[in-house]
């Protein structure tokens, strides 16, 4: 027994030493992070088709969201980001990728800092447009807004970021929106951002993306985001966007207000109210062939955030009210829908 014990200790020492040697082989400056999310959702109209936004297309079902792994590395003035997602959320995010795989490269880019004021980046990155982000841990509401769902998800191209003291700016040239590869078209989009980022309670971002898509239709979108930290417990967020199309197709626009309250460190509440107008039937009302015109949607979402370390539990109630009967209950058209969900999110 004594010999067996000594052998186990020796083997354990070898394993520990090997693990330490492996860690030493990792390049300095490497950062590994990741996240995972799962949820359950129940729709009171009894169907999954009432969901008109991204990532929560389910009813009375436990669902897997996305597993993300992100590698970041820097050396002197050069850096790299590689961010990969696995799951239905990742598949919807990269819906244009061949094969519609549920494995997606969310971000892959390399940056060069020419100085402390100018940085150039080439590759693919999450859009600068909008308030919400693809990663569940980065949002206080689990379900997504209409503006996020029908705006751009990501861009692939080259951009320059400028640090201007209390302000920052970005200018970029990209493939058409949400395309990682665009050899079949010569069209390119222009993206830009001007932001007020001074340390303090208020931050503001003015965003633009525009160009001809793969159908030779020009699209221009202007977007604004403002955040205001009233104190340590209360904060506000606002997102407004306007998107217009050539060939007399029309436009869509939206506006959302986020009210955040954190009475204690471990718990917070967020109430999101959003108005989304689609009078020209470009997005939400596209499939309503029986309507001469489109309509609009008011959405109200209340989410709790219970936090322990990297874990967040999100109970949520959501009510969507449309000007036309775009929802349904037992095959009967309805003008509104409601659902509850419970999401679990972990980030490291």
VOGU-3710 file (C-alpha; in Angstrom, 3 decimals, decimal comma):
1> xxxxxxxxxx> 0,000/0,000/0,000  2,861/2,331/0,898  4,494/1,655/-2,480  1,200/2,317/-4,292  0,775/5,572/-2,410  4,301/6,708/-3,254  3,712/5,790/-6,898  0,497/7,839/-6,995  2,281/10,829/-5,466  5,059/10,519/-8,035
11> xxxxxxxxxx> 2,602/10,304/-10,930  0,669/13,287/-9,561  3,870/15,304/-9,364  4,679/14,445/-12,961  1,181/15,495/-14,088  1,390/18,802/-12,211  4,831/19,466/-13,638  3,586/18,657/-17,161  0,613/21,001/-16,761  2,902/23,755/-15,522
21> xxxxxxxxxx> 5,235/23,169/-18,483  2,245/23,382/-20,849  1,190/26,674/-19,326  4,710/28,004/-19,783  4,416/27,216/-23,498  1,464/29,626/-23,836  2,616/32,946/-25,281  2,746/35,830/-22,856  -0,015/38,370/-23,337  -2,592/35,689/-24,221
31> xxxxxxxxxx> -6,076/36,143/-22,757  -8,736/33,422/-22,874  -12,355/34,169/-22,008  -15,693/32,577/-22,727  -19,360/32,294/-21,906  -22,377/29,995/-22,144  -26,126/30,561/-21,918  -29,245/28,379/-21,735  -32,905/29,297/-21,287  -36,522/28,166/-20,988
41> xxxxxxxxxx> -39,335/30,157/-22,605  -43,124/29,917/-22,469  -45,315/31,875/-24,899  -48,866/32,595/-23,671  -50,257/32,341/-27,222  -48,892/28,807/-27,284  -46,483/28,997/-30,244  -42,920/29,774/-31,252  -43,871/31,776/-34,364  -44,914/34,821/-32,309
51> xxxxxxxxxx> -41,253/35,598/-31,726  -40,205/38,268/-34,254  -36,734/39,008/-32,835  -33,447/37,118/-32,696  -32,291/34,114/-30,671  -35,426/33,145/-28,677  -37,524/31,322/-31,284  -39,064/28,683/-29,027  -42,082/27,814/-26,872  -42,357/25,585/-23,791
61> xxxxxxxxxx> -38,873/24,252/-24,424  -35,492/24,219/-22,720  -33,012/25,644/-25,222  -29,243/25,919/-25,615  -28,076/29,390/-26,543  -24,393/29,680/-27,375  -20,980/28,642/-26,116  -18,305/31,249/-26,877  -14,527/31,035/-26,684  -12,476/34,159/-27,224
71> xxxxxxxxxx> -8,699/34,411/-27,630  -6,914/37,756/-27,448  -3,200/38,321/-27,797  -0,995/41,366/-28,149  2,673/41,965/-28,804  3,978/45,506/-28,688  1,619/47,472/-30,985  0,019/44,474/-32,758  -2,953/42,504/-31,414  -5,304/39,711/-32,454
81> xxxxxxxxxx> -8,877/38,726/-31,550  -10,376/35,315/-32,396  -13,931/34,794/-31,107  -15,822/31,586/-31,938  -19,426/30,691/-31,069  -21,192/27,308/-30,987  -24,971/26,829/-30,937  -28,238/28,159/-32,346  -27,451/31,729/-31,318  -24,162/31,580/-33,225
91> xxxxxxxxxx> -25,913/30,110/-36,272  -28,493/32,911/-36,367  -25,748/35,511/-35,915  -23,854/34,196/-38,966  -26,952/33,366/-41,027  -25,220/34,143/-44,352  -22,435/31,600/-43,877  -22,463/28,622/-46,224  -24,261/25,580/-44,848  -25,972/27,630/-42,104
101> xxxxxxxxxx> -23,691/25,964/-39,535  -24,246/26,487/-35,821  -20,506/27,010/-35,469  -19,576/30,588/-36,313  -16,594/32,903/-36,282  -18,094/35,858/-34,444  -14,933/37,950/-34,634  -11,542/37,445/-36,229  -9,318/40,475/-36,672  -5,793/41,804/-36,388
111> xxxxxxxxxx> -4,970/45,338/-35,251  -1,962/47,614/-35,590  -1,628/50,635/-33,332  0,292/53,224/-35,325  0,317/55,447/-32,223  -1,617/55,902/-28,991  -4,199/57,848/-31,041  -4,592/55,774/-34,223  -5,295/52,045/-34,624  -5,989/50,089/-37,835
121> xxxxxxxxxx> -7,948/46,805/-37,773  -8,627/44,316/-40,548  -10,948/41,323/-40,313  -14,443/40,713/-38,957  -15,952/42,388/-35,884  -19,300/42,992/-34,219  -21,163/46,012/-35,564  -20,680/49,441/-34,051  -24,382/50,147/-34,678  -26,881/49,776/-31,848
131> xxxxxxxxxx> -27,054/49,296/-28,084  -27,277/45,504/-27,707  -24,647/42,824/-28,385  -24,718/39,212/-29,580  -23,260/37,784/-26,354  -25,971/37,152/-23,758  -23,766/38,208/-20,813  -23,285/41,668/-22,387  -27,025/42,502/-22,247  -29,260/42,993/-19,214
141> xxxxxxxxxx> -32,329/41,784/-21,134  -32,052/38,243/-22,481  -34,474/38,608/-25,406  -33,356/41,010/-28,122  -34,795/44,276/-29,402  -36,290/44,710/-32,876  -33,585/47,237/-33,749  -30,840/44,721/-32,967  -32,638/41,917/-34,824  -33,170/43,866/-38,066
151> xxxxxxxxxx> -30,009/45,954/-38,043  -26,479/44,784/-38,909  -24,864/42,024/-36,839  -21,225/42,319/-37,931  -18,885/43,783/-40,547  -15,864/42,386/-42,376  -13,304/44,808/-43,749  -10,797/47,392/-42,577  -11,307/50,280/-40,183  -9,330/53,029/-38,491
161> xxxxxxxxxx> -10,030/54,098/-34,902  -8,986/57,520/-33,681  -8,614/58,666/-30,064  -9,356/62,386/-29,816  -9,193/63,141/-26,107  -12,772/63,290/-24,849  -13,941/62,045/-28,239  -13,271/59,055/-30,486  -13,959/58,325/-34,144  -14,003/55,367/-36,516
171> xxxxxxxxxx> -14,034/55,109/-40,299  -14,172/51,810/-42,183  -14,757/50,052/-45,512  -16,609/46,721/-45,311  -18,178/43,922/-47,293  -21,956/44,232/-47,584  -23,543/43,828/-44,157  -23,255/40,416/-42,423  -21,037/38,895/-45,125  -17,631/37,462/-44,187
181> xxxxxxxxxx> -16,929/36,715/-47,856  -18,132/38,788/-50,829  -16,132/37,746/-53,891  -19,345/37,609/-55,936  -19,915/41,382/-55,695  -17,876/44,561/-56,041  -20,099/46,465/-53,625  -18,670/47,826/-50,388  -20,175/49,580/-47,390  -18,845/52,615/-45,521
191> xxxxxxxxxx> -19,080/52,656/-41,723  -18,403/55,504/-39,336  -18,755/56,428/-35,691  -18,224/59,613/-33,698  -18,405/59,312/-29,920  -18,172/61,325/-26,722  -16,281/59,068/-24,312  -15,045/61,395/-21,562  -14,832/59,801/-18,117  -18,093/60,694/-16,441
201> xxxxxxxxxx> -21,767/59,737/-16,269  -22,636/60,432/-19,929  -21,408/58,692/-23,073  -22,846/59,210/-26,573  -22,297/57,511/-29,936  -23,409/58,548/-33,415  -23,146/55,671/-35,895  -23,500/55,259/-39,651  -23,431/52,348/-42,095  -24,317/52,600/-45,775
211> xxxxxxxxxx> -23,768/51,119/-49,224  -25,265/48,926/-51,948  -26,268/45,405/-50,956  -26,010/42,256/-53,081  -29,348/43,111/-54,766  -27,927/46,466/-55,936  -30,170/48,347/-53,490  -28,644/51,152/-51,479  -29,215/51,159/-47,748  -28,223/53,934/-45,326
221> xxxxxxxxxx> -28,640/53,646/-41,575  -28,035/56,312/-38,931  -27,992/55,244/-35,301  -27,546/56,963/-31,932  -26,732/55,499/-28,509  -26,611/57,468/-25,246  -25,915/56,134/-21,752  -26,245/58,048/-18,486  -25,203/56,749/-15,056  -27,316/58,796/-12,655
231> xxxxxxxxxx> -25,639/57,228/-9,614  -24,365/53,826/-8,476  -27,900/52,382/-8,511  -29,680/54,051/-11,444  -28,630/54,290/-15,087  -30,319/54,955/-18,407  -29,675/53,812/-21,955  -31,196/55,061/-25,201  -30,986/53,737/-28,763  -32,576/55,321/-31,811
241> xxxxxxxxxx> -32,072/54,228/-35,417  -33,328/55,130/-38,903  -32,735/52,976/-41,999  -33,704/53,968/-45,542  -33,573/52,131/-48,904  -33,305/53,248/-52,530  -35,671/52,230/-55,385  -38,584/53,730/-53,419  -38,612/50,762/-51,032  -39,057/53,045/-48,035
251> xxxxxxxxxx> -37,624/52,979/-44,519  -37,902/51,585/-41,024  -36,947/53,106/-37,695  -37,013/52,436/-33,989  -36,433/53,886/-30,564  -35,763/52,167/-27,233  -35,252/53,289/-23,643  -33,488/51,129/-21,029  -34,070/51,828/-17,316  -31,558/50,053/-15,061
261> xxxxxxxxxx> -31,839/49,748/-11,272  -29,297/47,929/-9,092  -30,355/48,202/-5,435  -27,569/45,817/-4,354  -24,454/44,415/-6,027  -25,968/40,972/-6,618  -29,325/41,995/-8,051  -30,609/44,411/-10,682  -33,664/45,153/-12,801  -33,888/46,424/-16,371
271> xxxxxxxxxx> -37,033/47,683/-18,069  -36,825/48,092/-21,849  -39,526/49,818/-23,848  -39,157/49,881/-27,639  -41,122/51,338/-30,531  -40,431/49,849/-33,964  -41,999/51,274/-37,141  -42,196/49,178/-40,312  -44,810/51,019/-42,384  -43,163/49,962/-45,651
281> xxxxxxxxxx> -43,168/46,222/-44,814  -39,397/45,844/-44,967  -38,831/43,807/-41,796  -41,425/42,626/-39,258  -44,421/43,018/-41,575  -42,804/41,545/-44,723  -44,937/38,369/-44,636  -48,273/40,159/-44,110  -49,375/39,978/-47,747  -53,000/40,709/-46,852
291> xxxxxxxxxx> -52,075/44,170/-45,564  -51,755/47,084/-47,958  -49,272/48,716/-45,601  -47,093/47,612/-42,744  -47,397/48,743/-39,165  -45,575/49,214/-35,901  -44,817/47,310/-32,711  -44,530/48,408/-29,081  -42,489/46,048/-26,917  -42,123/46,062/-23,116
301> xxxxxxxxxx> -39,567/43,837/-21,373  -38,802/43,513/-17,658  -35,723/41,478/-16,739  -34,092/40,637/-13,440  -30,368/40,000/-13,065  -29,274/37,874/-10,103  -25,461/37,734/-10,111  -22,946/35,526/-8,314  -19,434/35,893/-9,695  -19,538/34,992/-13,380
311> xxxxxxxxxx> -23,049/33,524/-13,104  -26,225/35,508/-13,917  -29,806/34,275/-13,602  -32,297/36,240/-15,739  -36,052/35,892/-15,134  -37,915/37,899/-17,797  -41,418/38,938/-18,812  -42,116/40,430/-22,250  -45,206/41,910/-23,923  -45,326/42,854/-27,634
321> xxxxxxxxxx> -48,271/44,821/-29,052  -48,566/45,317/-32,838  -50,803/47,706/-34,772  -51,819/44,743/-36,975  -52,552/41,099/-36,155  -49,133/39,598/-36,870  -49,241/37,161/-33,915  -51,509/34,140/-33,486  -53,167/31,894/-30,911  -54,518/28,524/-32,053
331> xxxxxxxxxx> -54,324/29,758/-35,677  -56,376/32,874/-34,824  -54,670/36,212/-35,651  -53,772/38,325/-32,625  -52,426/41,816/-32,163  -50,295/41,037/-29,129  -48,214/38,326/-27,550  -46,592/37,768/-24,165  -44,025/35,348/-22,816  -41,908/34,525/-19,800
341> xxxxxxxx> -38,431/33,047/-19,831  -35,683/32,066/-17,451  -32,087/32,236/-18,665  -28,849/31,115/-17,034  -25,618/32,738/-18,198  -22,031/32,044/-17,186  -18,943/34,028/-18,150  -15,294/33,474/-17,340
//
